[in-house]
Amino acid sequence: MRRRVLASLVGVVLAGPLALAAACSGGGDVEVSVRGKFGVRPEVSFPKGAPSEELAVKTLVKGKGGGEGARKGDLVVADYVGYRWNKDGNKLLANSYISGQPGAFPTGRLVPGLDKALLGVRPGDRVVAKIPPEEGYGDKGDTQHQVGAGDSLVYVLDIRGVYGRTAHARGREQRLDDPKLPRVTPGAPGQAPKVSVPRAAAPKTLQVRTLIQGEGPPVAKGRLVALQYVGVFWRDGREFDSSWRSGRPYAVTIGTGQVIKGWDQALVGQKVGSRLLLVVPPSLGYGKQGLPQAGIKGDDTLVFVVDLLGVH
């Protein structure tokens, strides 16, 4: 919705359009050589001269996981290094191995070559892709990402996770019979759960309830979390944002101030696979200023249902 609410919640945790991956063949030769094990920063060697003008993708390590590979609209989480390459040489632009936090790649929202390269990737894959200018930033480049006019891009990615649009919490359902809190009922496959807000005064403090108890690892401070969510107003029960409605899961960093305080406090320590009900008072949401572009007022209490899909 306009500038999405999650972007305000999170500050947008995306690797940006400079990230790419692949498990499908892009044809041609990637031209570079790559050494190293999956999960460890790769050593990338470039030949002399300018790269050829064709998209090329190669799978260097094949993951052991089965199932379908990534499709358009899926969220891909990966460790990666990224370079620009032209006739004058190459330069490292991005390296997630240094920060220790992977990148999040929303397929369908990247430059054309990246979207093509991401199709089919699976967790455990290591892939290398060479993206020519016409599939990247063209003859104008992108100063924000330090890409010059006519630069090609080369990335090596270790795929940690792939999350489809229908991904949801998986675990033991927990009973919640509190008439003072919203009632949550499952939606149809691939749709947000239904949230019914009681006709009562909103709680003054943060409320966190587990609706589905997951059995995965706990969410640690500073980790990247893949999730689905829906948010509604306490005042009228109206939905103001939803990853299910947008058609893709999201990735956020938890516990570092990149999201609203209510999320930071509620999600740290929760287990992957869980579905949580959060009731966030204004002081732990957007405060007195609210978020006008999302219709959130300064005195709005917000209700979220959050599915924790993975942590990295």
C-alpha positions in Angstrom: 0.0 0.0 0.0 1.7 3.2 -1.3 4.9 2.9 0.8 4.2 -0.3 2.5 3.7 -0.3 6.3 6.3 -3.1 6.6 8.8 -0.8 5.1 8.1 1.6 8.0 8.1 -1.3 10.5 11.4 -2.5 9.2 13.2 0.2 7.4 13.1 -2.3 4.5 15.5 -5.2 4.9 16.2 -6.1 1.3 19.4 -6.9 -0.3 18.2 -4.5 -3.0 18.3 -5.1 -6.8 22.0 -5.8 -6.6 21.4 -9.3 -5.3 20.9 -12.4 -7.4 20.9 -16.2 -7.4 20.2 -19.1 -9.7 19.4 -22.7 -10.1 18.4 -22.5 -13.7 20.5 -22.2 -16.7 20.9 -18.7 -18.2 22.9 -20.0 -21.1 26.4 -18.9 -22.0 29.5 -18.8 -19.9 29.7 -17.1 -16.5 33.4 -16.5 -17.3 34.5 -16.2 -13.7 36.0 -18.9 -11.5 34.8 -19.5 -8.0 36.5 -21.4 -5.1 35.3 -22.2 -1.6 32.7 -24.2 0.3 29.0 -23.4 0.7 28.5 -21.0 3.6 32.0 -19.6 3.4 32.9 -16.4 1.5 33.8 -17.5 -2.1 37.0 -16.5 -3.8 36.1 -15.1 -7.2 38.6 -14.7 -10.1 37.9 -12.6 -13.1 39.5 -12.9 -16.6 41.1 -9.9 -18.2 39.0 -7.7 -20.5 35.3 -6.9 -20.7 32.6 -9.5 -20.0 30.4 -10.8 -22.8 27.0 -9.4 -23.3 24.8 -12.3 -22.3 23.1 -13.6 -19.1 24.8 -16.7 -17.7 23.9 -18.7 -14.7 25.6 -21.8 -13.2 24.9 -24.0 -10.2 28.2 -24.7 -8.4 26.8 -26.7 -5.5 23.4 -28.5 -5.5 21.5 -28.5 -2.3 20.1 -31.7 -0.9 16.6 -30.4 -0.2 13.8 -31.5 -2.5 10.6 -29.8 -3.5 10.0 -27.1 -6.0 12.5 -24.4 -6.6 11.9 -20.7 -6.2 9.1 -19.2 -8.3 8.3 -15.6 -9.2 7.0 -13.9 -6.0 8.9 -16.1 -3.6 11.3 -14.7 -1.0 14.8 -16.0 -1.3 17.3 -15.6 1.6 21.0 -16.0 0.7 24.6 -15.2 1.7 26.2 -13.4 -1.2 29.0 -11.4 -2.8 28.4 -9.1 -5.6 30.7 -7.3 -8.1 30.4 -4.8 -10.9 32.5 -5.7 -14.0 33.5 -3.7 -17.0 36.4 -3.4 -19.5 38.5 -1.5 -16.8 38.2 -4.3 -14.2 35.9 -5.3 -11.4 35.0 -4.1 -7.9 33.3 -5.8 -4.9 30.1 -4.0 -4.1 28.4 -6.3 -1.5 29.5 -8.9 0.9 27.1 -10.4 3.4 29.7 -12.8 4.9 31.3 -9.8 6.6 28.2 -8.7 8.4 27.1 -12.2 9.1 23.6 -11.5 8.0 22.2 -12.8 4.7 20.3 -10.7 2.1 16.6 -11.0 1.4 15.6 -11.1 -2.3 11.9 -10.5 -3.2 11.6 -12.1 -6.6 9.5 -10.2 -9.1 10.8 -6.9 -7.7 14.4 -7.0 -9.0 16.1 -6.0 -12.2 15.2 -8.5 -15.0 18.4 -10.5 -15.0 18.1 -11.1 -11.2 14.5 -12.3 -11.5 15.5 -14.7 -14.3 18.5 -16.0 -12.3 16.5 -16.6 -9.2 14.0 -19.0 -10.7 14.5 -22.6 -9.5 16.9 -22.0 -6.6 16.7 -24.3 -3.6 18.2 -24.1 -0.1 21.7 -25.5 -0.2 22.5 -24.3 -3.7 25.5 -22.2 -4.5 25.1 -20.4 -7.7 27.0 -17.8 -9.8 25.4 -15.4 -12.2 26.7 -12.9 -14.7 24.2 -10.2 -15.6 24.8 -8.0 -18.6 23.8 -4.3 -18.6 20.6 -4.8 -20.6 19.4 -7.3 -17.9 20.6 -5.0 -15.1 20.9 -1.2 -14.9 21.4 -0.6 -18.6 23.4 2.3 -20.1 22.4 4.6 -17.2 23.7 2.6 -14.3 22.7 3.2 -10.7 24.8 5.6 -8.6 23.0 4.4 -5.4 24.4 0.9 -5.9 27.8 2.1 -7.3 26.9 0.6 -10.7 28.2 2.6 -13.7 26.8 3.0 -17.2 27.2 -0.3 -19.0 28.4 -2.3 -16.0 27.8 -6.0 -15.8 27.0 -7.6 -12.5 28.5 -10.8 -11.1 27.2 -12.5 -7.9 27.8 -15.7 -6.1 25.0 -16.8 -3.7 24.6 -19.5 -1.1 20.9 -20.1 -0.8 19.7 -20.4 2.8 15.9 -20.3 2.4 13.1 -20.1 -0.1 9.7 -18.9 1.1 6.6 -19.1 -1.1 3.5 -17.0 -1.1 1.5 -19.7 0.6 4.0 -20.3 3.4 2.5 -20.2 6.9 3.0 -21.2 10.5 3.4 -24.9 11.3 3.1 -26.3 14.8 0.7 -27.1 17.6 -2.5 -25.0 17.8 -2.9 -23.2 21.1 -6.3 -22.3 22.5 -7.1 -18.7 23.2 -10.3 -17.8 25.0 -9.9 -14.3 26.2 -13.0 -12.2 25.3 -10.9 -9.0 25.9 -8.5 -9.9 23.0 -9.1 -10.2 19.2 -10.3 -13.6 17.9 -8.3 -15.1 15.1 -9.5 -17.7 12.6 -7.5 -19.4 9.8 -7.9 -18.0 6.3 -8.1 -20.1 3.1 -4.8 -21.5 1.9 -2.6 -18.6 0.8 -4.8 -16.0 2.5 -4.4 -14.0 5.8 -6.1 -15.2 8.9 -9.3 -13.4 9.9 -9.0 -11.0 12.8 -12.1 -10.0 14.8 -11.6 -7.1 17.3 -13.8 -7.1 20.4 -16.0 -4.1 21.2 -14.0 -3.1 24.2 -11.3 -0.7 25.3 -7.8 -1.5 23.9 -5.2 -2.9 26.3 -2.8 -0.3 27.6 0.2 -2.7 27.5 1.7 -4.9 24.8 -0.2 -8.2 24.5 1.5 -11.3 23.0 -0.3 -14.6 22.6 0.8 -17.8 20.9 -1.8 -19.2 18.5 0.4 -21.9 17.0 3.4 -23.1 18.8 6.3 -23.8 16.4 9.1 -26.2 17.1 11.9 -24.4 15.2 14.8 -22.4 16.6 14.1 -19.2 18.6 14.4 -15.8 17.1 17.6 -14.2 18.3 18.3 -10.4 18.5 19.7 -9.1 15.3 18.7 -12.1 13.1 16.9 -11.9 9.8 13.4 -13.3 10.1 11.2 -14.5 7.2 7.5 -14.0 8.0 3.9 -13.5 7.0 1.8 -10.9 8.7 -1.5 -9.0 8.7 -2.2 -5.8 10.6 -5.6 -4.4 11.6 -6.8 -1.4 13.6 -8.2 -2.0 17.0 -10.7 0.9 16.5 -12.6 -0.7 13.7 -11.0 -4.0 12.8 -10.0 -2.7 9.3 -6.9 -4.2 7.7 -4.2 -1.7 6.9 -1.4 -4.0 5.7 -0.8 -7.7 4.9 1.9 -9.8 3.3 -0.7 -12.3 2.2 -2.5 -9.5 0.3 0.8 -8.4 -1.4 1.4 -12.0 -2.4 4.8 -12.5 -0.9 6.5 -13.2 2.5 8.8 -10.6 4.0 12.1 -10.5 5.8 12.9 -8.2 8.7 15.7 -7.8 11.2 14.4 -8.1 14.8 15.7 -6.6 18.0 17.8 -3.8 16.6 15.3 -0.9 16.3 14.6 -1.5 12.6 11.0 -2.3 13.4 8.5 -0.8 15.8 9.2 -1.5 19.5 6.2 -3.8 19.8 7.7 -6.1 17.3 11.1 -6.0 18.8 9.8 -6.9 22.2 7.3 -9.5 21.1 9.3 -11.5 18.5 12.7 -12.0 20.1 12.7 -15.5 21.7 9.7 -16.8 19.8 10.2 -20.1 17.9 10.1 -20.5 14.1 6.9 -22.1 13.0 4.8 -20.1 15.5 1.8 -17.9 14.8 1.5 -15.0 17.2 -1.2 -12.4 18.1 0.3 -9.0 19.0 -1.7 -6.1 20.3 0.6 -3.0 20.2 -0.3 0.2 22.0 0.6 3.5 20.4 3.7 4.0 22.6 5.2 0.8 21.2 3.9 1.4 17.6 4.1 4.7 15.8 3.7 7.0 18.8 1.9 10.3 18.7 2.9 11.1 15.2 1.2 7.9 13.8 1.9 6.9 10.2 -0.4 9.1 8.0 0.4 7.4 4.7 -1.0 4.1 6.2 -3.9 5.8 7.9 -2.4 5.1 11.3 -3.3 7.8 13.9 -1.3 8.9 16.9 -3.7 7.1 19.3 -4.1 3.9 17.3 -3.7 0.5 18.9 -2.6 -2.0 16.3 -3.3 -5.7 16.1 -1.0 -8.0 14.2 -1.0 -11.7 13.4 2.5 -12.9 12.6 3.7 -16.2 11.2 7.4 -16.9 11.8 8.6 -18.9 8.8 12.4 -18.9 9.2 15.3 -17.3 11.0 18.8 -16.7 9.5 
